[in-house]
């Protein structure tokens, strides 16, 4: 159940904010009183998401198109968000994914590898780097990055570049948490399982039936997740309830991967 004042007075930046999970994350924070900056590569998507949030929740919003692979553009957008909404106090890095690249290694071109690494790893780094001065100025804040079950163990759904990029996010998260903790900034990652939205749904739908059965059969809870089941862990990590949690990876996968 939403708590309308949990994030009141706070500005939340969500990259990939116009995507399937991103929209729900923006909605979740807005329902609890936050001002929302929606960042994505799709102008219509960010405009529609921001307008819908303002209409539904009456909070302030900002909509910005940005390619997270461009550090200069990321810095300019973060400055614009600070001017428009204040803060930010929370950065949620959702921009990424396999981005329509092939799964199987023989089919992967150099451009595919570059795209996946540049958006997921470099893009996350650039956004964190650009947000840090504002989080520090605010006296502390929260960064939430996005790894994946595919970066935690081999996945039949995604390929080697995606696995490598999402594993790198774990290292990025832990090292950054160690570096900025003294400034009151917490850095954690979520590692979602198979949330079947957009491109991942399309990829899953094209898999042979035996592979699809294998994927579902490997999940102890025996079902795919609802979107709220990644939104609520992200809200928790951003909240005061997680005030002594930093440098962790929160696995949200129905038990398919159980770290020791």
BASERO-407121 format. One record per atom (N, C-alpha, C, O): x, y, z; residue in one letter. Coordinates in steps of 0.2 Angstrom, whole numbers, padded with zeros to 4 digits, always signed. Atoms other than C-alpha are relative to their C-alpha. Layout:
<zapas>
XYZA ...
</zapas>
This chain:
<zapas>
+0004-0006+0000X +0000+0000+0000X +0004+0006+0000X +0009+0007+0004X -0004-0006+0001X +0007+0017-0005X -0001+0004+0007X -0006+0004+0010X +0000-0004-0006X +0012+0029+0009X +0001+0007-0003X +0006+0009-0005X +0000-0006+0004X +0008+0046+0002X +0005+0005+0001X +0007+0010-0003X -0005-0005-0002X +0021+0056+0011X +0007-0003+0001X +0012+0001+0004X -0007+0003-0002X +0036+0044+0012X +0005+0003-0004X +0011+0004-0001X -0005-0003+0004X +0045+0053-0002X -0001+0008-0001X +0001+0011-0006X +0001-0007+0001X +0038+0070+0000X +0006+0005+0001X +0010+0004+0005X -0006-0004-0001X +0050+0084-0003X +0006-0002-0003X +0012+0001-0003X -0006+0003+0003X +0062+0073-0013X -0001+0000-0007X -0007-0001-0010X +0000+0000+0007X +0066+0073-0031X +0004-0007-0002X +0009-0008+0000X -0003+0006+0002X +0069+0056-0039X +0001+0000-0008X -0003+0002-0012X -0002+0000+0007X +0078+0054-0056X +0000-0007-0002X +0003-0012+0001X +0001+0007+0003X +0073+0038-0066X +0002+0000-0007X -0001+0003-0011X -0002+0001+0007X +0083+0034-0081X -0003-0006-0003X -0005-0011+0001X +0004+0005+0003X +0074+0022-0093X -0007+0001+0003X -0011-0004+0003X +0006-0001-0004X +0059+0030-0085X -0006+0000-0004X -0012-0001-0002X +0005+0001+0004X +0048+0028-0100X -0001-0007-0002X -0006-0009-0006X +0001+0007+0001X +0050+0009-0101X -0005-0003+0004X -0008+0000+0008X +0005+0003-0004X +0039-0004-0094X +0001+0000+0007X -0004+0002+0011X -0001-0001-0007X +0047-0005-0077X +0001+0007+0002X -0001+0009+0007X -0002-0007-0002X +0053+0013-0077X -0007+0004+0001X -0007+0008+0006X +0006-0004-0001X +0035+0020-0079X -0003-0002+0007X -0005+0002+0010X +0003+0002-0007X +0029+0009-0064X +0004+0003+0006X +0001+0004+0011X -0004-0003-0005X +0044+0015-0054X -0002+0007+0001X -0002+0009+0007X +0002-0007+0000X +0040+0033-0058X -0007+0001+0004X -0008+0005+0008X +0006+0000-0003X +0022+0030-0053X +0000-0002+0007X -0003+0002+0011X -0001+0002-0007X +0027+0021-0037X +0003+0006+0005X +0000+0007+0010X -0003-0006-0004X +0038+0036-0031X -0005+0006+0000X -0006+0009+0005X +0004-0006+0001X +0025+0049-0037X -0006-0001+0005X -0009+0003+0008X +0005+0001-0004X +0011+0040-0027X +0002+0001+0007X -0003+0001+0012X -0003-0002-0007X +0022+0043-0011X +0003+0007+0000X +0007+0008+0005X -0001-0007-0001X +0024+0061-0014X +0006+0003-0003X +0008+0009-0002X -0006-0003+0003X +0040+0063-0024X -0001+0004-0006X -0006+0003-0010X +0000-0003+0007X +0044+0075-0038X +0004-0005-0004X +0009-0008-0002X -0003+0005+0004X +0049+0064-0053X +0003+0003-0006X +0000+0007-0010X -0003-0001+0006X +0062+0067-0067X +0000-0006-0004X +0004-0011-0002X +0001+0006+0004X +0058+0055-0081X +0006+0001-0006X +0005+0006-0010X -0006+0000+0005X +0074+0052-0092X -0001-0006-0005X -0001-0012-0002X +0000+0006+0005X +0074+0041-0108X +0002+0003-0007X +0003+0009-0007X -0002-0003+0006X +0078+0042-0126X -0006+0001-0005X -0005+0003-0010X +0006-0001+0004X +0060+0043-0132X -0004+0006+0002X -0007+0006+0008X +0003-0007-0002X +0053+0061-0132X -0008-0001+0001X -0010+0001+0007X +0007+0001-0001X +0035+0055-0134X -0001-0004+0007X -0006-0003+0011X +0000+0004-0006X +0038+0042-0120X +0000+0004+0006X -0003+0003+0011X -0001-0004-0006X +0045+0054-0107X -0006+0005+0001X -0008+0006+0007X +0005-0005-0001X +0032+0067-0111X -0007-0003+0003X -0010+0000+0007X +0006+0003-0002X +0017+0055-0109X +0001-0003+0007X -0004-0002+0011X +0000+0003-0007X +0024+0047-0093X +0000+0006+0005X -0004+0005+0010X +0000-0006-0005X +0027+0064-0085X -0007+0003+0001X -0009+0004+0006X +0007-0003+0000X +0010+0070-0090X -0005-0004+0004X -0009-0002+0008X +0005+0004-0003X +0001+0055-0084X +0002+0000+0008X -0003-0001+0012X -0001-0001-0007X +0010+0056-0067X -0002+0006+0003X -0005+0006+0009X +0003-0006-0003X +0006+0074-0064X -0008+0000+0000X -0010+0002+0005X +0007+0000+0000X -0012+0071-0069X -0003-0005+0006X -0008-0003+0009X +0003+0005-0005X -0014+0055-0057X +0002+0002+0007X -0002+0001+0011X -0002+0000-0007X -0004+0061-0042X +0001+0008+0002X +0002+0009+0008X -0001-0007-0002X -0002+0080-0043X +0007+0002+0002X +0008+0008+0005X -0007-0002-0002X +0017+0080-0041X +0003+0004-0006X +0001+0003-0011X -0004-0003+0005X +0030+0090-0050X +0004-0005-0004X +0006-0010-0001X -0004+0004+0004X +0038+0082-0065X +0004+0004-0005X +0003+0009-0006X -0004-0003+0006X +0051+0085-0078X +0001-0006-0005X +0002-0012-0003X -0001+0006+0005X +0054+0075-0094X +0005+0002-0004X +0006+0008-0007X -0006-0002+0004X +0070+0075-0103X +0003-0006-0004X +0003-0012-0002X -0003+0005+0005X +0077+0065-0118X +0008+0000+0001X +0011+0006+0001X -0007+0000+0000X +0095+0059-0115X +0002-0007-0002X -0001-0012+0000X -0003+0006+0001X +0106+0046-0121X +0006-0001+0005X +0010+0003+0005X -0004+0000-0006X +0115+0040-0106X +0008-0002-0002X +0012-0002+0002X -0007+0001+0003X +0131+0035-0117X +0004+0007+0000X +0010+0006-0001X -0003-0007+0001X +0134+0054-0118X +0001+0003+0006X -0004+0006+0009X -0001-0003-0007X +0142+0060-0102X -0002+0008+0000X -0004+0010+0005X +0002-0008+0000X +0140+0079-0107X -0007+0001+0000X -0010+0005+0004X +0007+0000+0000X +0122+0076-0111X -0003-0001+0007X -0008+0002+0009X +0003+0002-0007X +0119+0067-0094X +0001+0006+0005X -0003+0007+0009X -0002-0005-0004X +0128+0081-0085X -0005+0006-0001X -0008+0009+0004X +0005-0005+0001X +0117+0094-0093X -0007-0001+0002X -0010+0003+0005X +0007+0002-0002X +0101+0085-0090X +0000+0000+0008X -0005+0002+0011X +0000+0000-0008X +0106+0083-0071X -0001+0007+0002X -0004+0008+0007X +0000-0007-0002X +0109+0101-0070X -0007+0003-0001X -0010+0007+0003X +0007-0003+0001X +0092+0105-0078X -0005-0003+0005X -0009+0001+0007X +0005+0003-0005X +0083+0093-0066X +0001+0004+0007X -0004+0005+0010X -0001-0004-0007X +0091+0102-0051X -0003+0007-0001X -0006+0009+0004X +0003-0007+0001X +0085+0119-0058X -0007-0001+0000X -0010+0004+0004X +0007+0000+0000X +0068+0113-0061X -0004-0003+0006X -0009+0000+0008X +0003+0003-0005X +0064+0102-0047X +0004+0000+0007X +0001-0002+0012X -0004+0001-0006X +0078+0103-0034X +0003-0006+0000X +0002-0011-0004X -0003+0007-0001X +0089+0089-0028X +0005-0001-0006X +0008+0003-0008X +0004+0006-0002X +0090+0076-0034X +0002-0003+0006X +0008-0003+0008X -0002+0004-0006X +0090+0065-0018X +0001-0007-0002X +0004-0011+0002X +0000+0007+0002X +0088+0049-0027X +0001-0001-0008X -0002+0002-0011X -0001+0001+0007X +0094+0042-0044X -0001-0008+0000X +0002-0012+0003X +0001+0007+0002X +0087+0025-0051X +0002-0001-0007X -0001+0002-0011X -0003+0001+0006X +0097+0019-0065X -0003-0007-0003X -0001-0012-0002X +0004+0005+0004X +0085+0008-0076X +0002-0001-0007X +0000-0006-0010X -0002+0000+0007X +0092+0012-0093X +0005-0005-0001X +0010-0006+0002X -0004+0005+0002X +0099-0003-0101X -0004-0006-0003X -0009-0005-0005X +0003+0006+0003X +0095-0021-0106X +0004-0003-0005X +0010-0001-0006X -0003+0003+0005X +0100-0032-0120X -0001+0004-0007X +0003+0003-0012X +0000-0006+0005X +0094-0018-0132X -0001-0003-0007X +0001+0000-0012X +0001+0003+0007X +0088-0030-0146X +0006-0003-0003X +0005-0005-0009X -0006+0004+0003X +0105-0038-0149X -0001-0007+0001X -0005-0010+0004X +0001+0007+0000X +0107-0056-0153X +0002-0003+0007X +0006-0001+0010X -0002+0004-0006X +0108-0069-0139X +0006-0004-0001X +0011-0005+0003X -0005+0006+0001X +0120-0082-0147X +0007+0003-0002X +0007+0008-0007X -0007-0003+0001X +0139-0078-0147X +0002+0001-0008X +0004+0006-0010X -0002+0000+0007X +0142-0082-0166X -0004+0006-0004X -0002+0008-0009X +0004-0005+0004X +0128-0069-0171X +0002+0007+0003X -0001+0012+0000X -0001-0006-0003X +0135-0055-0160X +0006+0004-0004X +0011+0001-0005X -0005-0004+0003X +0144-0041-0169X +0003+0005+0005X +0001+0006+0010X -0003-0005-0004X +0156-0028-0162X -0004+0005+0002X -0004+0008+0008X +0004-0005-0002X +0143-0015-0162X -0005-0002+0005X -0007+0002+0009X +0005+0003-0005X +0131-0026-0152X +0003+0000+0007X +0000+0003+0012X -0003+0000-0007X +0144-0028-0138X +0001+0007+0002X +0000+0008+0008X -0001-0007-0002X +0148-0009-0138X -0006+0003+0002X -0006+0006+0007X +0006-0003-0002X +0130-0005-0137X -0002-0002+0007X -0004+0002+0011X +0002+0002-0007X +0126-0016-0122X +0004+0002+0005X +0002+0004+0011X -0005-0003-0005X +0142-0011-0113X -0001+0007+0001X -0001+0010+0007X +0000-0007+0000X +0140+0007-0117X -0006+0002+0004X -0006+0007+0008X +0006-0002-0003X +0122+0009-0111X +0000-0002+0007X -0002+0001+0012X +0001+0003-0007X +0122-0003-0096X +0006+0003+0005X +0004+0005+0010X -0005-0001-0004X +0139+0000-0089X +0002+0008+0000X +0002+0011+0005X -0003-0007+0000X +0146+0017-0095X -0006+0005+0002X -0005+0010+0005X +0006-0004-0001X +0128+0024-0095X -0001+0001+0008X -0003+0006+0010X +0001+0000-0007X +0126+0019-0077X +0005+0005+0004X +0003+0009+0008X -0006-0003-0003X +0143+0026-0072X -0001+0008-0001X -0001+0012+0004X +0000-0007+0002X +0140+0043-0081X -0006+0003+0004X -0006+0009+0007X +0005-0003-0004X +0123+0045-0072X +0001+0001+0007X +0000+0006+0010X -0002+0000-0007X +0130+0041-0055X +0005+0006+0001X +0004+0010+0006X -0005-0005-0001X +0145+0053-0058X -0004+0007+0000X -0002+0011+0003X +0003-0006+0001X +0133+0067-0064X -0004+0002+0006X -0005+0008+0008X +0005-0001-0005X +0121+0065-0049X +0004+0001+0007X +0001+0004+0011X -0003+0000-0007X +0134+0064-0035X +0001+0007+0003X +0000+0008+0009X +0000-0007-0003X +0137+0083-0033X -0006+0002+0003X -0006+0005+0008X +0006-0002-0003X +0119+0085-0030X -0002-0004+0006X -0005-0001+0011X +0001+0004-0006X +0117+0071-0018X +0004+0002+0006X +0002+0002+0011X -0004-0002-0005X +0132+0077-0009X -0002+0007+0003X -0003+0008+0009X +0003-0007-0002X +0125+0095-0008X -0006-0001+0004X -0007+0003+0009X +0006+0001-0004X +0109+0088-0001X +0001-0003+0006X -0004-0004+0010X -0002+0003-0006X +0118+0080+0013X -0001-0007+0000X -0001-0011+0005X +0001+0008+0000X +0116+0062+0007X -0005-0001-0005X -0009+0003-0007X +0005+0002+0005X +0105+0052-0005X +0001-0007-0001X +0004-0011+0002X +0001+0007+0001X +0102+0036-0013X +0001-0001-0008X -0001+0003-0012X -0001+0002+0006X +0108+0028-0029X -0002-0008-0001X +0000-0012+0003X +0002+0007+0001X +0100+0012-0035X +0001-0002-0008X -0001+0001-0012X -0002+0002+0007X +0108+0003-0050X -0004-0007-0002X -0008-0009+0003X +0003+0006+0002X +0101-0012-0060X +0004-0005-0003X +0007-0004-0009X -0004+0006+0003X +0110-0028-0062X -0006-0005-0003X -0011-0002-0006X +0005+0005+0003X +0100-0044-0067X +0002-0007+0002X +0008-0008+0004X -0002+0007-0002X +0099-0062-0063X +0005-0003-0006X +0008-0007-0005X -0005+0002+0005X +0108-0064-0080X +0007+0002+0001X +0012+0000-0002X -0007-0001-0002X +0123-0056-0072X +0002-0003+0006X +0008-0002+0009X -0001+0004-0006X +0122-0067-0057X +0001-0007-0001X +0005-0011+0003X -0001+0007+0003X +0121-0084-0066X -0002+0000-0007X -0005+0004-0010X +0001+0000+0008X +0120-0090-0084X -0008+0000-0001X -0011-0003+0003X +0007-0001+0002X +0103-0086-0092X -0001-0003-0007X +0003-0001-0011X +0002+0002+0007X +0095-0095-0107X -0003+0005-0004X -0004+0004-0010X +0003-0005+0004X +0087-0079-0112X +0004+0005-0003X +0003+0008-0008X -0005-0006+0003X +0101-0066-0114X +0007-0003-0001X +0009-0008+0002X -0006+0002+0003X +0118-0067-0121X +0006+0002+0004X +0005+0005+0010X -0006-0001-0004X +0136-0065-0115X +0001+0008+0001X +0003+0009+0007X -0001-0007-0002X +0137-0046-0117X -0004+0003+0005X -0002+0007+0009X +0005-0002-0005X +0122-0043-0107X +0002-0003+0007X +0002+0001+0012X -0003+0003-0007X +0129-0055-0093X +0006+0003+0002X +0006+0005+0008X -0006-0003-0002X +0145-0047-0093X -0001+0007+0002X +0002+0010+0008X +0001-0007-0002X +0138-0029-0092X -0004+0000+0007X -0002+0004+0011X +0003+0000-0006X +0126-0034-0078X +0004-0002+0006X +0003+0000+0011X -0005+0001-0006X +0140-0042-0068X +0004+0006+0002X +0006+0006+0007X -0004-0006-0001X +0150-0027-0070X -0004+0005+0004X -0001+0009+0008X +0004-0004-0004X +0136-0017-0062X +0000-0001+0007X +0000+0003+0011X -0001+0002-0007X +0138-0027-0046X +0007+0003+0002X +0007+0006+0008X -0006-0002-0002X +0156-0022-0045X +0000+0008+0000X +0003+0011+0005X +0001-0007-0001X +0152-0004-0049X -0004+0003+0006X -0002+0007+0009X +0004-0002-0006X +0139-0003-0036X +0004-0001+0007X +0003+0004+0011X -0004+0001-0006X +0150-0010-0022X +0006+0005+0001X +0007+0007+0006X -0006-0005-0001X +0165+0001-0026X -0002+0007+0001X +0000+0010+0005X +0002-0006-0001X +0155+0016-0027X -0003+0001+0007X -0002+0006+0010X +0002+0000-0007X +0146+0012-0011X +0005+0002+0005X +0004+0005+0010X -0005-0001-0005X +0162+0011-0002X +0003+0007-0001X +0005+0010+0004X -0003-0007+0001X +0168+0028-0010X -0004+0005+0003X -0001+0010+0006X +0005-0006-0002X +0153+0039-0006X -0004-0001+0007X -0007+0003+0008X +0003+0001-0006X +0147+0031+0010X +0001+0006+0005X -0004+0008+0009X -0001-0006-0005X +0155+0045+0021X -0003+0006-0002X -0004+0010+0003X +0004-0006+0001X +0145+0058+0012X -0007-0001+0001X -0012+0003-0001X +0007+0002-0001X +0129+0049+0017X -0004-0002-0006X -0010-0002-0006X +0003+0002+0006X +0126+0042+0000X +0000-0008+0000X +0005-0011+0001X +0001+0007+0001X +0119+0024-0001X +0000-0002-0007X -0004+0001-0011X +0000+0002+0007X +0122+0014-0017X -0001-0008+0001X +0002-0011+0003X +0002+0007+0000X +0113-0003-0019X -0002-0001-0007X -0004+0003-0011X +0002+0002+0006X +0108-0013-0034X -0006-0005+0001X -0007-0008+0006X +0005+0005+0000X +0093-0023-0038X +0002-0005-0006X +0004-0002-0011X -0002+0005+0006X +0095-0039-0049X -0007-0004-0001X -0008-0009+0002X +0006+0003+0001X +0078-0043-0056X +0000-0007-0004X +0005-0008-0008X +0001+0006+0004X +0073-0060-0063X -0004+0002-0007X -0003+0007-0009X +0003-0001+0007X +0062-0062-0079X -0006+0004+0001X -0012+0001+0001X +0006-0004+0001X +0050-0047-0079X -0001+0001-0007X +0003+0004-0011X +0001+0001+0007X +0043-0050-0096X -0004+0006-0002X -0010+0007-0003X +0002-0007+0003X +0041-0032-0103X +0004+0001-0006X +0010-0001-0007X -0003-0003+0006X +0045-0025-0120X +0004-0006-0004X +0002-0011-0005X -0004+0004+0004X +0060-0033-0128X +0001-0007+0003X +0002-0012-0001X -0001+0006-0004X +0062-0047-0115X -0006-0005-0002X -0005-0011-0003X +0006+0004+0001X +0044-0053-0118X +0001-0002-0007X -0001-0008-0009X +0000+0002+0007X +0047-0053-0137X +0006-0006-0001X +0005-0010-0004X -0005+0005+0000X +0063-0063-0134X -0002-0007+0003X -0001-0012+0000X +0002+0006-0003X +0055-0075-0123X -0006-0004-0004X -0006-0010-0005X +0005+0003+0004X +0040-0078-0135X +0003-0003-0006X +0000-0008-0009X -0003+0003+0006X +0052-0083-0149X +0004-0006+0002X +0006-0010-0002X -0004+0006-0002X +0061-0096-0138X -0004-0007-0002X -0011-0007-0001X +0004+0007+0001X +0056-0115-0142X -0003-0001+0007X -0001+0001+0012X +0004+0001-0006X +0043-0121-0130X +0004-0004+0005X +0002-0003+0011X -0004+0004-0005X +0055-0133-0121X +0004+0005+0004X +0005+0004+0010X -0004-0005-0004X +0066-0118-0117X -0004+0004+0004X -0002+0006+0010X +0004-0004-0004X +0052-0108-0111X -0002-0004+0007X -0003-0001+0012X +0002+0005-0005X +0046-0123-0100X +0006+0000+0005X +0005+0000+0011X -0006+0000-0004X +0064-0124-0093X +0001+0006+0004X +0002+0006+0010X +0000-0006-0004X +0064-0106-0088X -0005+0001+0005X -0003+0002+0011X +0005-0001-0005X +0048-0106-0079X +0001-0005+0005X +0000-0004+0011X -0001+0006-0005X +0052-0123-0071X +0006+0001+0005X +0006-0002+0010X -0006-0001-0005X +0068-0116-0063X -0002+0005+0005X +0002+0007+0009X +0002-0005-0005X +0058-0103-0053X -0004-0003+0005X -0009-0006+0004X +0003+0003-0005X +0054-0110-0036X -0007+0002+0001X -0012-0002+0003X +0007-0002-0001X +0038-0099-0035X -0004-0001-0005X -0010+0000-0005X +0004+0003+0005X +0033-0106-0051X -0005+0005-0004X -0010+0003-0006X +0004-0005+0004X +0027-0090-0059X +0005+0006-0002X +0010+0006+0001X -0003-0006+0001X +0033-0074-0067X -0002+0005+0004X -0008+0005+0007X +0002-0006-0005X +0033-0058-0057X -0005+0005-0003X -0005+0006-0009X +0004-0006+0002X +0021-0044-0057X +0005+0006+0000X +0010+0006+0004X -0005-0006+0000X +0029-0026-0060X +0001+0003+0007X +0006+0005+0008X -0001-0003-0006X +0025-0021-0043X +0005-0003+0005X +0008+0000+0009X -0005+0004-0004X +0037-0034-0036X +0007+0002-0002X +0011-0001+0002X -0007-0003+0001X +0052-0025-0043X -0001+0008+0003X +0004+0010+0005X +0001-0007-0002X +0044-0007-0039X +0001+0000+0007X +0005+0005+0010X +0000-0001-0007X +0042-0010-0021X +0007-0001+0003X +0008+0002+0008X -0007+0001-0002X +0060-0017-0018X +0004+0007-0001X +0008+0009+0003X -0003-0006+0001X +0066-0001-0026X -0002+0006+0004X +0002+0009+0007X +0003-0005-0004X +0055+0010-0016X +0003-0001+0007X +0005+0004+0011X -0002+0002-0007X +0061+0001+0000X +0008+0002+0000X +0010+0006+0005X -0007-0002+0000X +0080+0004-0005X +0001+0007+0000X +0006+0010+0003X -0001-0007+0000X +0077+0022-0008X -0003+0003+0007X -0002+0009+0008X +0004-0003-0006X +0067+0025+0009X +0005+0000+0006X +0010-0003+0006X -0004+0000-0007X +0073+0028+0027X +0000-0007+0003X +0004-0008+0007X +0000+0007-0003X +0068+0010+0031X +0007-0004-0002X +0009-0008+0002X -0006+0003+0002X +0084+0005+0022X +0006+0004+0001X +0012+0004-0002X -0005-0005-0002X +0095+0019+0030X +0007-0003+0002X +0012+0000+0001X -0007+0003-0001X +0109+0006+0035X +0002-0005-0005X +0005-0010-0003X -0001+0005+0005X +0109-0004+0019X +0004+0004-0005X +0001+0008-0009X -0004-0003+0006X +0123+0000+0006X +0004-0005-0002X +0007-0010+0001X -0005+0005+0003X +0133-0010-0006X -0003-0007-0001X +0001-0012-0002X +0003+0006+0001X +0121-0024-0008X -0003-0001-0007X -0005+0004-0010X +0004+0002+0006X +0113-0033-0022X -0007-0004+0002X -0006-0009+0005X +0007+0003-0002X +0094-0037-0019X -0002-0004-0006X -0005-0001-0011X +0002+0005+0005X +0090-0052-0029X -0008-0001+0000X -0011-0002+0005X +0008+0000+0000X +0071-0051-0035X -0002-0005-0006X -0003-0003-0011X +0001+0004+0006X +0069-0067-0045X -0004-0007+0002X -0004-0012-0002X +0004+0006-0002X +0057-0079-0036X +0003-0006+0002X +0001-0012+0002X -0004+0006-0003X +0071-0090-0029X +0004-0003-0006X +0007-0008-0004X -0003+0003+0005X +0078-0094-0046X +0008+0000+0001X +0011-0005-0001X -0007-0001-0002X +0095-0088-0040X +0000+0001+0007X -0002+0006+0010X +0000-0001-0008X +0099-0090-0021X +0007+0000+0001X +0011-0005+0002X -0007-0001-0002X +0116-0083-0017X +0002-0003+0007X -0003-0003+0011X -0001+0003-0007X +0125-0092-0002X +0000+0006+0005X +0002+0004+0011X 
</zapas>
